[in-house]
Amino acid sequence: MALRPMNSPTDSSSLLIDGKLVPGSEGTFEVLDPATEEILGYAADGTGADMDAAIAAARLAFDTTDWSRDHAFRARCLRQLRDALRGHIEELREITIAEVGAPRFLTSAAHLEGPIDDLLWFADLAEKYEWKQDLGNASPMGIPTHRYLLKEAVGVVGAITPWNFPHQINFAKIGPALAAGNTVVLKPAPDTPWCAALVGRIVAEETDIPPGVLNIVTSSDHSVGEQLATDPRVDLVSFTGSTATGKSVMRAASDSLKKVFLELGGKSAFVVLDDADLKGACSMAAFTVCTHAGQGCAITTRLLVPRDRYDEAVELTAKALRGIRPGDPNEPGTICGPLISARQRDRVEGYLKLAVEEGGTIVVGGGRPAEHDKGFFVEPTLIAGLDNKARVAQEEIFGPVLVILPHDGDDDAVRIANDSPYGLSGSVFGTDPDRIAHVVAGIRTGTLGVNGGIWYAADAPFGGYKQSGIGREMGVAGFEEYLETKLVAEPAAS
């Protein structure tokens, strides 16, 4: 096992409030390595009082500075932040592998480098966006009038983020929110505080982002983040996490009728049509569900295959899963690292027990890997013999667990894919373009990949239908989540 970084509690134990690095009022809390169960070090433990100070700083910065109106300055600050983060890329990489359990190969993509570079896209958008939009002349009630729209920042944004892809999700909120002219208070998950805390240190020491514009409060207490939903000084709460918690955030935000963005759970279907390369599709489905130990809301966790090839698909998928072993996330070849915590491992194991109780068969996996006596590892697992009504086919497990289900043709596959409270993502594999288009049109999800196509990018809006969320993240649509629209009418020129 490689040496882990940041074993000193002074390395990243500060909150960022009003431009200053300050200790948490509750002291510090432990940061664990999910691959070894060892204590890596400590993070600042913020309290309700710290969050109150952060909100106050963000409110003051928005109300009393030109941040929201100086588009060029915001763009420059975001580019500066991106460059500063790039200057710390190896330190960030080691932190991400250590506290997240992220496979090293993913830190060159969606786990680190991709999200950092996405800041440039939002910086460019801040400069080229059409902040004033002319609606032309009209004569409402017979009065010649010229109308135009002004696009303006919402105000103070409260961002609450999870532990699974902390950099991607943190920057997917920070980037567009700041580019749009808002001030931000970020509350990261207690499991991965360092990823956010180091960003705070870089902001304070190496950028011109004004005091109060970005505040970061790490805390062991989940309820500290709830203040962002309830405090009337916060104008928008942006939350990524479970659907159950998202509903709680929405309820809490309702008292002040603040805007809410929610990116929530998924139980996405990997649909294999009868003209597809079955072996290739099953291999892709196995690889996908094992990536980062299946800890991704958009990962496809239901594999839908033609009924007359079900047994063959089970055999092919099982073979692919047997070839993927959980491993040290430091090793370049590791795809499936540990789960984030003992609690999450227990949750996944509970679902594996449930699958058997529901009449399913654990074809491969189903337990803890014998080669790891430490770490929160679970074997890549295939569950067969169930239909889509089973709880393991309906509920988000968030582990390297794939449920394989039979379908009776294209329309039946669409029906099964849609038979879910979620609608976040999915995949379709086939060869006939018309049939693929028919299936794509029928599936009710926010994103779909066809034959391995990748939809993730800075300019691509991400979000879901149904209980997978409200709104879109990334892209122009994600940027506009952080804007208000003001209509101005004036006498038309004669």
Secondary structure as the mmCIF struct_conf table of DSSP 4:
data_model
#
loop_
_struct_conf.conf_type_id
_struct_conf.id
_struct_conf.beg_label_comp_id
_struct_conf.beg_label_asym_id
_struct_conf.beg_label_seq_id
_struct_conf.end_label_comp_id
_struct_conf.end_label_asym_id
_struct_conf.end_label_seq_id
HELX_LH_PP_P HELX_LH_PP_P1 ALA A 2 ARG A 4
BEND BEND1 PRO A 5 PRO A 5
BEND BEND2 SER A 8 SER A 8
TURN_TY1_P TURN_TY1_P1 PRO A 9 THR A 10
BEND BEND3 ASP A 11 SER A 12
STRN STRN1 LEU A 15 ILE A 17
TURN_TY1_P TURN_TY1_P2 ASP A 18 GLY A 19
STRN STRN2 LYS A 20 VAL A 22
STRN STRN3 GLY A 24 GLY A 24
TURN_TY1_P TURN_TY1_P3 SER A 25 GLU A 26
STRN STRN4 GLY A 27 GLY A 27
STRN STRN5 THR A 28 LEU A 32
TURN_TY1_P TURN_TY1_P4 PRO A 34 THR A 36
STRN STRN6 ILE A 39 ALA A 44
HELX_RH_AL_P HELX_RH_AL_P1 GLY A 48 THR A 64
BEND BEND4 THR A 65 ASP A 66
TURN_TY1_P TURN_TY1_P5 TRP A 67 ARG A 69
HELX_RH_AL_P HELX_RH_AL_P2 HIS A 71 GLY A 87
TURN_TY1_P TURN_TY1_P6 HIS A 88 HIS A 88
HELX_RH_AL_P HELX_RH_AL_P3 ILE A 89 ILE A 95
HELX_RH_PI_P HELX_RH_PI_P1 THR A 96 VAL A 100
HELX_RH_3T_P HELX_RH_3T_P1 ARG A 104 SER A 108
TURN_TY1_P TURN_TY1_P7 ALA A 109 LEU A 112
HELX_RH_AL_P HELX_RH_AL_P4 GLU A 113 LYS A 128
BEND BEND5 TYR A 129 TYR A 129
BEND BEND6 TRP A 131 TRP A 131
STRN STRN7 LYS A 132 ALA A 138
HELX_RH_3T_P HELX_RH_3T_P2 PRO A 140 GLY A 142
STRN STRN8 THR A 145 ALA A 153
BEND BEND7 GLY A 155 GLY A 155
STRN STRN9 VAL A 156 ILE A 160
BEND BEND8 TRP A 163 PHE A 165
HELX_RH_AL_P HELX_RH_AL_P5 PRO A 166 ALA A 179
TURN_TY1_P TURN_TY1_P8 ALA A 180 GLY A 181
STRN STRN10 THR A 183 LYS A 187
TURN_TY1_P TURN_TY1_P9 PRO A 190 ASP A 191
BEND BEND9 THR A 192 THR A 192
HELX_RH_AL_P HELX_RH_AL_P6 PRO A 193 GLU A 206
HELX_LH_PP_P HELX_LH_PP_P2 ILE A 209 PRO A 210
TURN_TY1_P TURN_TY1_P10 PRO A 211 VAL A 213
STRN STRN11 LEU A 214 ILE A 216
BEND BEND10 SER A 220 SER A 220
TURN_TY1_P TURN_TY1_P11 HIS A 222 HIS A 222
HELX_RH_AL_P HELX_RH_AL_P7 SER A 223 THR A 230
TURN_TY1_P TURN_TY1_P12 PRO A 232 ARG A 233
STRN STRN12 LEU A 236 THR A 240
BEND BEND11 GLY A 241 GLY A 241
HELX_RH_AL_P HELX_RH_AL_P8 THR A 243 SER A 254
TURN_TY1_P TURN_TY1_P13 ASP A 255 LEU A 257
STRN STRN13 LYS A 259 GLU A 263
STRN STRN14 SER A 268 VAL A 272
TURN_TY1_P TURN_TY1_P14 ASP A 274 ASP A 275
BEND BEND12 ALA A 276 ALA A 276
HELX_RH_AL_P HELX_RH_AL_P9 LEU A 278 CYS A 290
HELX_RH_3T_P HELX_RH_3T_P3 THR A 291 GLY A 294
TURN_TY1_P TURN_TY1_P15 CYS A 297 ALA A 298
BEND BEND13 ILE A 299 ILE A 299
STRN STRN15 THR A 300 PRO A 306
HELX_RH_3T_P HELX_RH_3T_P4 ARG A 307 ARG A 309
HELX_RH_AL_P HELX_RH_AL_P10 TYR A 310 ARG A 322
TURN_TY1_P TURN_TY1_P16 GLY A 323 GLY A 323
TURN_TY1_P TURN_TY1_P17 PRO A 329 ASN A 330
BEND BEND14 GLU A 331 GLU A 331
TURN_TY1_P TURN_TY1_P18 PRO A 332 GLY A 333
BEND BEND15 ILE A 335 CYS A 336
BEND BEND16 ILE A 340 ILE A 340
HELX_RH_AL_P HELX_RH_AL_P11 ALA A 342 GLU A 357
TURN_TY1_P TURN_TY1_P19 GLU A 358 GLY A 359
STRN STRN16 THR A 361 VAL A 364
BEND BEND17 GLY A 367 GLY A 367
TURN_TY1_P TURN_TY1_P20 ALA A 370 GLU A 371
BEND BEND18 ASP A 373 PHE A 376
STRN STRN17 THR A 381 ALA A 384
BEND BEND19 GLY A 385 GLY A 385
TURN_TY1_P TURN_TY1_P21 ASN A 388 LYS A 389
BEND BEND20 ALA A 390 ALA A 390
HELX_RH_AL_P HELX_RH_AL_P12 ARG A 391 GLN A 394
BEND BEND21 GLU A 395 GLU A 395
BEND BEND22 GLY A 399 PRO A 400
STRN STRN18 VAL A 401 HIS A 407
BEND BEND23 ASP A 408 GLY A 409
HELX_RH_AL_P HELX_RH_AL_P13 ASP A 410 ASN A 418
BEND BEND24 ASP A 419 PRO A 421
STRN STRN19 TYR A 422 GLY A 423
BEND BEND25 LEU A 424 LEU A 424
STRN STRN20 GLY A 426 PHE A 429
BEND BEND26 THR A 431 THR A 431
HELX_RH_AL_P HELX_RH_AL_P14 PRO A 433 GLY A 442
BEND BEND27 GLY A 446 GLY A 446
STRN STRN21 GLY A 449 VAL A 450
TURN_TY1_P TURN_TY1_P22 ASN A 451 GLY A 452
TURN_TY1_P TURN_TY1_P23 ALA A 458 ASP A 459
BEND BEND28 ALA A 460 ALA A 460
STRN STRN22 PHE A 462 PHE A 462
STRN STRN23 TYR A 465 LYS A 466
TURN_TY1_P TURN_TY1_P24 GLN A 467 SER A 468
STRN STRN24 GLY A 469 ILE A 470
BEND BEND29 GLY A 471 GLY A 471
STRN STRN25 GLU A 473 GLU A 473
BEND BEND30 MET A 474 MET A 474
HELX_RH_AL_P HELX_RH_AL_P15 GLY A 475 GLU A 480
TURN_TY1_P TURN_TY1_P25 GLU A 481 TYR A 482
STRN STRN26 LEU A 483 PRO A 491
HELX_LH_PP_P HELX_LH_PP_P3 ALA A 492 ALA A 493
#
